[in-house]
Amino acid sequence: MSLDKAQEIAPETLAQVRGSFPILAQKIGDHPLIYLDNAATTQKPLAVIDAVTRYYREDNANIHRGVHALSQRATSAYEDARASVARFIGAADSGEIIFTRGTTEAINLVAWSFVRPRLKKGDVILLTEMEHHANIVPWQQVAEASGARVVPAPVTGAGEVDLDAFRGLLQREPVALAAFVYVSNSLGTVNPVEAMLAAAREAGVPTLVDAAQAVSQRPLDAASLGCDFLAFSGHKLFGPTGVGVLYGKRAHLESMPPYQGGGDMIANVSFAGTTFKGPPERFEAGTPHIAGVVGLGAAVEWFKGLPREQLWAHEDALVRRATEGLSGIDGVRIIGTAREKVSVISFLLDAAHPHDIGTFLDAEGIAIRAGHHCCQPLMARYGVPGTARASFSIYNTMEEADRLVTAVRRVARFFS
Ligand SMILES: Cc1ncc(COP(=O)(O)O)c(C=O)c1O
Protein backbone atom coordinates (compact mmCIF):
# COMPACT_ATOMS: atom_id res chain seq x y z
CA MET A 1 0.00 0.00 0.00
CA SER A 2 1.59 3.26 -1.09
CA LEU A 3 1.12 6.22 1.18
CA ASP A 4 2.56 8.67 -1.37
CA LYS A 5 -0.72 10.44 -1.96
CA ALA A 6 -1.14 11.36 1.68
CA GLN A 7 -1.00 15.09 2.16
CA GLU A 8 1.33 16.55 4.72
CA ILE A 9 -0.33 16.68 8.09
CA ALA A 10 -1.05 20.02 9.73
CA PRO A 11 1.06 20.69 12.86
CA GLU A 12 -2.14 21.47 14.81
CA THR A 13 -3.55 18.02 13.95
CA LEU A 14 -0.35 16.35 15.08
CA ALA A 15 -0.34 18.35 18.30
CA GLN A 16 -3.96 17.40 18.89
CA VAL A 17 -3.26 13.70 18.38
CA ARG A 18 -0.25 13.84 20.68
CA GLY A 19 -2.23 15.84 23.23
CA SER A 20 -4.67 12.92 23.51
CA PHE A 21 -1.97 10.88 25.28
CA PRO A 22 -1.55 12.19 28.84
CA ILE A 23 1.33 9.82 29.58
CA LEU A 24 3.55 11.54 27.02
CA ALA A 25 3.55 14.85 28.90
CA GLN A 26 5.94 13.65 31.62
CA LYS A 27 9.61 13.86 32.41
CA ILE A 28 12.01 11.03 33.09
CA GLY A 29 14.47 12.67 35.46
CA ASP A 30 15.15 16.06 33.88
CA HIS A 31 14.25 14.96 30.38
CA PRO A 32 10.93 14.96 28.58
CA LEU A 33 9.84 11.38 27.92
CA ILE A 34 10.51 10.24 24.36
CA TYR A 35 8.58 7.03 23.93
CA LEU A 36 10.05 4.92 21.13
CA ASP A 37 8.98 1.46 22.30
CA ASN A 38 5.73 1.40 20.36
CA ALA A 39 6.32 -2.02 18.83
CA ALA A 40 6.21 -3.42 22.37
CA THR A 41 3.05 -1.55 23.27
CA THR A 42 1.41 1.70 22.24
CA GLN A 43 0.25 4.39 24.66
CA LYS A 44 -3.44 4.95 25.38
CA PRO A 45 -5.44 8.02 24.36
CA LEU A 46 -7.95 9.67 26.68
CA ALA A 47 -10.78 8.19 24.61
CA VAL A 48 -9.68 4.72 25.76
CA ILE A 49 -8.82 5.66 29.33
CA ASP A 50 -12.20 7.39 29.69
CA ALA A 51 -14.15 4.51 28.14
CA VAL A 52 -12.59 2.00 30.57
CA THR A 53 -13.12 4.32 33.55
CA ARG A 54 -16.71 5.06 32.53
CA TYR A 55 -17.41 1.36 32.14
CA TYR A 56 -16.22 0.65 35.69
CA ARG A 57 -17.93 3.74 37.13
CA GLU A 58 -21.28 3.26 35.42
CA ASP A 59 -21.87 -0.09 33.75
CA ASN A 60 -19.75 -2.78 35.41
CA ALA A 61 -21.56 -6.15 35.54
CA ASN A 62 -21.10 -9.61 34.10
CA ILE A 63 -22.30 -10.04 30.53
CA HIS A 64 -24.73 -12.33 28.69
CA ARG A 65 -26.26 -13.52 31.98
CA GLY A 66 -28.15 -10.90 33.91
CA VAL A 67 -31.55 -9.46 33.13
CA HIS A 68 -30.79 -6.36 35.16
CA ALA A 69 -29.95 -2.99 33.64
CA LEU A 70 -26.23 -3.00 34.36
CA SER A 71 -25.74 -6.46 32.86
CA GLN A 72 -27.65 -5.44 29.78
CA ARG A 73 -25.57 -2.27 29.40
CA ALA A 74 -22.32 -4.20 29.90
CA THR A 75 -23.45 -6.80 27.35
CA SER A 76 -24.30 -4.09 24.81
CA ALA A 77 -20.95 -2.38 25.33
CA TYR A 78 -19.13 -5.70 24.85
CA GLU A 79 -21.08 -6.68 21.74
CA ASP A 80 -20.88 -3.15 20.29
CA ALA A 81 -17.10 -3.43 20.56
CA ARG A 82 -17.25 -6.71 18.65
CA ALA A 83 -19.27 -5.03 15.90
CA SER A 84 -16.77 -2.12 15.79
CA VAL A 85 -13.86 -4.52 15.40
CA ALA A 86 -15.73 -6.49 12.71
CA ARG A 87 -16.32 -3.31 10.68
CA PHE A 88 -12.76 -2.09 11.26
CA ILE A 89 -11.12 -5.21 9.82
CA GLY A 90 -13.71 -5.97 7.15
CA ALA A 91 -15.15 -9.14 8.69
CA ALA A 92 -18.38 -10.41 7.15
CA ASP A 93 -20.10 -10.14 10.54
CA SER A 94 -19.47 -10.00 14.29
CA GLY A 95 -19.60 -13.80 14.52
CA GLU A 96 -16.18 -13.91 12.88
CA ILE A 97 -14.60 -11.92 15.73
CA ILE A 98 -13.41 -13.80 18.81
CA PHE A 99 -12.01 -11.90 21.76
CA THR A 100 -8.86 -13.42 23.18
CA ARG A 101 -6.14 -12.30 25.60
CA GLY A 102 -4.03 -11.13 22.66
CA THR A 103 -2.28 -12.24 19.49
CA THR A 104 -0.59 -15.05 21.39
CA GLU A 105 -3.82 -16.63 22.58
CA ALA A 106 -5.45 -16.13 19.16
CA ILE A 107 -2.65 -18.09 17.48
CA ASN A 108 -2.76 -20.80 20.15
CA LEU A 109 -6.51 -21.11 19.59
CA VAL A 110 -6.02 -21.74 15.85
CA ALA A 111 -3.11 -24.10 16.54
CA TRP A 112 -5.05 -26.35 18.92
CA SER A 113 -8.57 -26.03 17.62
CA PHE A 114 -8.14 -25.76 13.84
CA VAL A 115 -4.75 -27.22 12.98
CA ARG A 116 -4.14 -29.91 15.59
CA PRO A 117 -7.23 -32.03 14.72
CA ARG A 118 -6.30 -31.92 11.00
CA LEU A 119 -2.55 -32.38 11.34
CA LYS A 120 -0.98 -35.64 10.14
CA LYS A 121 2.48 -37.06 10.61
CA GLY A 122 4.83 -35.49 8.07
CA ASP A 123 2.65 -32.40 7.47
CA VAL A 124 4.31 -29.01 7.43
CA ILE A 125 3.38 -25.75 9.08
CA LEU A 126 4.96 -23.06 6.94
CA LEU A 127 6.26 -19.93 8.68
CA THR A 128 8.97 -17.39 7.87
CA GLU A 129 12.28 -16.80 9.62
CA MET A 130 11.05 -13.42 10.88
CA GLU A 131 8.23 -14.67 13.10
CA HIS A 132 7.66 -13.60 16.69
CA HIS A 133 7.89 -16.48 19.16
CA ALA A 134 4.09 -16.27 19.46
CA ASN A 135 3.90 -17.45 15.85
CA ILE A 136 6.51 -20.18 16.27
CA VAL A 137 6.11 -21.92 19.62
CA PRO A 138 2.39 -22.88 19.37
CA TRP A 139 3.12 -24.50 15.98
CA GLN A 140 6.06 -26.40 17.40
CA GLN A 141 3.81 -27.66 20.17
CA VAL A 142 1.10 -28.98 17.85
CA ALA A 143 3.72 -30.32 15.43
CA GLU A 144 5.39 -32.27 18.22
CA ALA A 145 2.05 -33.67 19.30
CA SER A 146 1.35 -35.08 15.82
CA GLY A 147 4.71 -35.76 14.16
CA ALA A 148 4.43 -32.76 11.85
CA ARG A 149 7.21 -30.27 11.03
CA VAL A 150 7.61 -26.51 11.29
CA VAL A 151 9.44 -25.12 8.27
CA PRO A 152 10.43 -21.44 7.96
CA ALA A 153 10.74 -19.68 4.60
CA PRO A 154 14.08 -17.84 4.49
CA VAL A 155 14.56 -14.11 4.94
CA THR A 156 17.06 -12.13 2.83
CA GLY A 157 19.93 -10.05 4.17
CA ALA A 158 17.75 -6.95 3.78
CA GLY A 159 15.05 -8.50 5.95
CA GLU A 160 12.53 -9.45 3.28
CA VAL A 161 10.79 -12.81 2.93
CA ASP A 162 12.25 -14.73 -0.01
CA LEU A 163 8.98 -14.98 -1.95
CA ASP A 164 10.26 -17.53 -4.47
CA ALA A 165 11.43 -19.80 -1.68
CA PHE A 166 8.08 -19.35 0.10
CA ARG A 167 6.21 -20.31 -3.10
CA GLY A 168 8.55 -23.25 -3.65
CA LEU A 169 7.87 -24.62 -0.17
CA LEU A 170 4.13 -24.32 -0.73
CA GLN A 171 4.45 -26.38 -3.88
CA ARG A 172 6.92 -28.99 -2.66
CA GLU A 173 5.82 -29.63 0.90
CA PRO A 174 2.57 -31.04 2.34
CA VAL A 175 1.68 -27.72 4.00
CA ALA A 176 -1.25 -27.86 6.43
CA LEU A 177 -1.21 -24.13 7.21
CA ALA A 178 0.91 -21.08 6.37
CA ALA A 179 1.21 -18.52 9.16
CA PHE A 180 3.21 -15.33 8.73
CA VAL A 181 3.66 -11.86 10.08
CA TYR A 182 2.36 -8.85 8.13
CA VAL A 183 4.69 -6.26 9.68
CA SER A 184 7.81 -7.50 11.47
CA ASN A 185 8.13 -6.30 15.06
CA SER A 186 11.91 -6.53 15.01
CA LEU A 187 12.74 -5.15 11.54
CA GLY A 188 9.67 -3.17 10.50
CA THR A 189 9.48 -5.05 7.19
CA VAL A 190 6.05 -4.95 5.56
CA ASN A 191 5.65 -8.37 4.01
CA PRO A 192 3.98 -8.85 0.61
CA VAL A 193 1.03 -10.53 2.29
CA GLU A 194 -1.26 -10.24 -0.74
CA ALA A 195 1.24 -12.23 -2.83
CA MET A 196 1.88 -14.70 0.00
CA LEU A 197 -1.85 -15.25 0.51
CA ALA A 198 -2.42 -15.66 -3.23
CA ALA A 199 0.34 -18.30 -3.38
CA ALA A 200 -1.18 -20.17 -0.42
CA ARG A 201 -4.65 -20.03 -1.98
CA GLU A 202 -3.28 -21.40 -5.23
CA ALA A 203 -1.76 -24.29 -3.30
CA GLY A 204 -5.04 -24.83 -1.40
CA VAL A 205 -3.35 -24.02 1.93
CA PRO A 206 -5.20 -22.20 4.73
CA THR A 207 -3.53 -19.11 6.18
CA LEU A 208 -3.10 -17.12 9.36
CA VAL A 209 -1.83 -13.53 9.29
CA ASP A 210 -0.12 -12.18 12.41
CA ALA A 211 -1.29 -8.58 12.26
CA ALA A 212 -0.03 -7.59 15.74
CA GLN A 213 2.03 -4.70 14.34
CA ALA A 214 0.15 -4.15 11.07
CA VAL A 215 -3.10 -3.30 12.83
CA SER A 216 -1.83 0.17 13.78
CA GLN A 217 0.39 0.62 10.72
CA ARG A 218 -1.68 -0.30 7.68
CA PRO A 219 -5.30 -0.47 6.55
CA LEU A 220 -6.49 -3.95 7.39
CA ASP A 221 -9.28 -5.68 5.49
CA ALA A 222 -9.53 -9.37 6.19
CA ALA A 223 -12.13 -9.98 3.48
CA SER A 224 -10.11 -8.38 0.70
CA LEU A 225 -6.91 -9.99 1.98
CA GLY A 226 -8.71 -13.33 1.80
CA CYS A 227 -6.83 -14.85 4.74
CA ASP A 228 -8.48 -17.62 6.74
CA PHE A 229 -7.42 -16.28 10.14
CA LEU A 230 -5.97 -13.00 11.37
CA ALA A 231 -4.77 -12.12 14.86
CA PHE A 232 -3.92 -8.92 16.69
CA SER A 233 -3.62 -7.46 20.20
CA GLY A 234 -5.53 -4.49 21.56
CA HIS A 235 -2.51 -3.01 23.28
CA LYS A 236 -0.68 -2.41 20.00
CA LEU A 237 -3.69 -0.48 18.70
CA PHE A 238 -3.82 2.13 21.49
CA GLY A 239 -6.15 -0.16 23.47
CA PRO A 240 -5.76 -2.04 26.78
CA THR A 241 -3.45 -4.95 27.46
CA GLY A 242 -4.90 -8.41 28.04
CA VAL A 243 -7.34 -8.30 25.14
CA GLY A 244 -6.97 -9.23 21.50
CA VAL A 245 -8.79 -10.51 18.48
CA LEU A 246 -8.94 -13.60 16.37
CA TYR A 247 -10.70 -13.15 13.07
CA GLY A 248 -11.67 -16.43 11.41
CA LYS A 249 -13.80 -17.28 8.40
CA ARG A 250 -17.16 -18.40 9.68
CA ALA A 251 -17.04 -21.81 7.95
CA HIS A 252 -13.75 -22.57 9.71
CA LEU A 253 -14.97 -21.37 13.11
CA GLU A 254 -18.08 -23.51 12.81
CA SER A 255 -15.94 -26.56 12.11
CA MET A 256 -13.68 -26.03 15.13
CA PRO A 257 -14.09 -27.59 18.58
CA PRO A 258 -13.91 -25.26 21.62
CA TYR A 259 -10.44 -24.29 22.75
CA GLN A 260 -11.35 -24.09 26.43
CA GLY A 261 -14.42 -25.20 28.36
CA GLY A 262 -16.41 -23.30 30.98
CA GLY A 263 -19.26 -20.89 31.45
CA ASP A 264 -20.91 -18.87 28.67
CA MET A 265 -19.74 -21.11 25.81
CA ILE A 266 -22.25 -23.92 26.33
CA ALA A 267 -25.71 -24.61 24.94
CA ASN A 268 -26.49 -27.31 27.51
CA VAL A 269 -24.55 -29.08 30.26
CA SER A 270 -25.41 -32.32 31.99
CA PHE A 271 -23.27 -35.09 33.44
CA ALA A 272 -24.23 -37.11 30.39
CA GLY A 273 -22.49 -34.57 28.16
CA THR A 274 -22.28 -30.97 27.03
CA THR A 275 -23.28 -29.16 23.87
CA PHE A 276 -21.73 -25.90 22.79
CA LYS A 277 -22.87 -22.57 21.40
CA GLY A 278 -21.77 -21.54 17.94
CA PRO A 279 -18.97 -19.08 17.26
CA PRO A 280 -17.96 -16.65 18.63
CA GLU A 281 -19.30 -17.63 22.11
CA ARG A 282 -17.98 -21.20 21.75
CA PHE A 283 -14.45 -19.79 21.96
CA GLU A 284 -14.95 -17.37 24.84
CA ALA A 285 -15.16 -19.58 27.92
CA GLY A 286 -15.58 -17.84 31.28
CA THR A 287 -15.92 -14.18 32.15
CA PRO A 288 -13.94 -12.26 29.54
CA HIS A 289 -11.91 -9.07 29.96
CA ILE A 290 -15.05 -6.95 29.54
CA ALA A 291 -13.44 -3.60 30.38
CA GLY A 292 -10.58 -4.46 28.03
CA VAL A 293 -12.97 -5.21 25.19
CA VAL A 294 -14.82 -1.94 25.86
CA GLY A 295 -11.47 -0.13 25.78
CA LEU A 296 -10.52 -1.87 22.55
CA GLY A 297 -13.81 -0.83 20.97
CA ALA A 298 -13.09 2.77 22.00
CA ALA A 299 -9.56 2.51 20.57
CA VAL A 300 -10.90 1.27 17.23
CA GLU A 301 -13.46 4.07 16.98
CA TRP A 302 -10.87 6.68 18.02
CA PHE A 303 -8.33 5.39 15.50
CA LYS A 304 -10.88 5.22 12.69
CA GLY A 305 -11.69 8.90 13.24
CA LEU A 306 -8.09 10.00 12.61
CA PRO A 307 -6.55 11.04 9.29
CA ARG A 308 -4.64 7.77 9.31
CA GLU A 309 -3.03 8.01 5.87
CA GLN A 310 -1.53 11.36 6.82
CA LEU A 311 -0.39 10.14 10.21
CA TRP A 312 1.28 7.10 8.66
CA ALA A 313 3.03 9.35 6.14
CA HIS A 314 4.25 11.46 9.08
CA GLU A 315 5.47 8.35 10.91
CA ASP A 316 7.27 7.16 7.75
CA ALA A 317 9.00 10.54 7.56
CA LEU A 318 10.17 10.15 11.18
CA VAL A 319 11.59 6.70 10.41
CA ARG A 320 13.38 8.01 7.29
CA ARG A 321 14.83 10.98 9.22
CA ALA A 322 16.06 8.85 12.13
CA THR A 323 17.41 6.17 9.77
CA GLU A 324 19.42 8.77 7.85
CA GLY A 325 20.74 10.27 11.06
CA LEU A 326 21.70 6.95 12.62
CA SER A 327 23.30 5.72 9.39
CA GLY A 328 25.64 8.71 9.52
CA ILE A 329 27.09 7.67 12.91
CA ASP A 330 30.36 5.73 12.81
CA GLY A 331 29.89 2.13 13.94
CA VAL A 332 26.11 1.98 13.50
CA ARG A 333 24.73 -0.99 11.59
CA ILE A 334 21.04 -1.12 10.76
CA ILE A 335 19.47 -4.57 10.66
CA GLY A 336 16.53 -4.63 8.28
CA THR A 337 16.66 -2.45 5.20
CA ALA A 338 13.60 -3.76 3.37
CA ARG A 339 12.14 -1.62 0.58
CA GLU A 340 8.81 -1.54 2.42
CA LYS A 341 9.25 -0.94 6.12
CA VAL A 342 7.48 0.99 8.83
CA SER A 343 7.90 2.19 12.40
CA VAL A 344 10.94 0.17 13.44
CA ILE A 345 14.68 0.85 13.33
CA SER A 346 16.73 -2.05 14.65
CA PHE A 347 20.38 -1.19 15.00
CA LEU A 348 23.73 -2.18 16.46
CA LEU A 349 26.66 -0.11 17.57
CA ASP A 350 30.16 -1.57 17.19
CA ALA A 351 31.30 -0.23 20.53
CA ALA A 352 28.25 -0.85 22.75
CA HIS A 353 25.97 -3.74 23.63
CA PRO A 354 22.28 -3.08 22.83
CA HIS A 355 21.48 -3.13 26.57
CA ASP A 356 24.09 -0.42 27.19
CA ILE A 357 22.51 1.67 24.44
CA GLY A 358 19.10 1.18 26.04
CA THR A 359 20.36 2.12 29.50
CA PHE A 360 22.22 5.17 28.22
CA LEU A 361 19.17 6.40 26.28
CA ASP A 362 16.88 5.80 29.26
CA ALA A 363 19.06 8.20 31.26
CA GLU A 364 18.11 10.80 28.63
CA GLY A 365 14.41 9.99 28.87
CA ILE A 366 14.36 7.96 25.65
CA ALA A 367 12.54 4.63 25.85
CA ILE A 368 13.72 2.05 23.33
CA ARG A 369 13.90 -1.75 23.48
CA ALA A 370 17.07 -3.83 23.56
CA GLY A 371 17.23 -7.59 23.10
CA HIS A 372 15.93 -10.28 20.78
CA HIS A 373 12.39 -8.86 20.55
CA CYS A 374 10.94 -12.38 20.89
CA CYS A 375 12.54 -13.23 17.52
CA GLN A 376 15.52 -15.40 18.48
CA PRO A 377 15.55 -17.36 15.19
CA LEU A 378 15.71 -14.07 13.26
CA MET A 379 18.54 -12.80 15.45
CA ALA A 380 20.35 -16.11 14.80
CA ARG A 381 19.79 -15.54 11.05
CA TYR A 382 21.78 -12.30 11.36
CA GLY A 383 24.29 -13.77 13.78
CA VAL A 384 23.48 -11.27 16.53
CA PRO A 385 22.15 -11.88 20.05
CA GLY A 386 19.85 -8.89 19.79
CA THR A 387 19.53 -5.30 18.62
CA ALA A 388 18.60 -1.89 19.94
CA ARG A 389 15.16 -1.10 18.57
CA ALA A 390 13.52 2.31 18.26
CA SER A 391 9.90 2.03 17.16
CA PHE A 392 7.81 5.05 16.22
CA SER A 393 4.10 5.74 16.36
CA ILE A 394 1.77 8.40 15.04
CA TYR A 395 2.31 10.67 18.07
CA ASN A 396 6.09 10.95 17.82
CA THR A 397 7.70 14.15 16.56
CA MET A 398 10.60 15.17 14.31
CA GLU A 399 12.29 16.67 17.33
CA GLU A 400 12.13 13.28 19.05
CA ALA A 401 13.61 11.56 15.99
CA ASP A 402 16.48 14.08 16.04
CA ARG A 403 17.00 13.69 19.79
CA LEU A 404 17.30 9.94 19.34
CA VAL A 405 20.05 10.44 16.74
CA THR A 406 21.91 12.94 18.92
CA ALA A 407 21.73 10.63 21.93
CA VAL A 408 22.97 7.61 19.96
CA ARG A 409 25.86 9.74 18.65
CA ARG A 410 26.74 10.49 22.28
CA VAL A 411 26.59 6.77 23.14
CA ALA A 412 28.91 6.00 20.23
CA ARG A 413 31.40 8.64 21.41
CA PHE A 414 31.18 7.50 25.03
CA PHE A 415 31.94 3.87 24.25
CA SER A 416 34.56 4.37 21.51
C1 LIG B 1 4.50 -9.49 15.39
C2 LIG B 1 4.02 -9.91 16.75
N1 LIG B 1 3.36 -11.06 16.88
C3 LIG B 1 2.88 -11.47 18.07
C4 LIG B 1 3.07 -10.73 19.20
C5 LIG B 1 2.51 -11.21 20.51
O1 LIG B 1 1.55 -10.31 20.95
P1 LIG B 1 0.97 -10.41 22.46
O2 LIG B 1 2.15 -10.51 23.36
O3 LIG B 1 0.21 -9.12 22.61
O4 LIG B 1 0.10 -11.60 22.49
C6 LIG B 1 3.77 -9.53 19.12
C7 LIG B 1 4.08 -8.73 20.33
O5 LIG B 1 5.09 -8.09 20.42
C8 LIG B 1 4.25 -9.10 17.86
O6 LIG B 1 4.92 -7.96 17.72
The ligand as an ORCA input file, in Angstrom:
! r2SCAN-3c Opt
* xyz 0 1
  C       4.498     -9.494     15.392
  C       4.016     -9.913     16.749
  N       3.357    -11.061     16.882
  C       2.879    -11.473     18.067
  C       3.069    -10.729     19.200
  C       2.511    -11.209     20.515
  O       1.552    -10.308     20.954
  P       0.973    -10.409     22.457
  O       2.150    -10.511     23.362
  O       0.215     -9.123     22.613
  O       0.100    -11.605     22.492
  C       3.774     -9.532     19.120
  C       4.078     -8.732     20.328
  O       5.092     -8.091     20.419
  C       4.251     -9.104     17.858
  O       4.918     -7.959     17.719
*
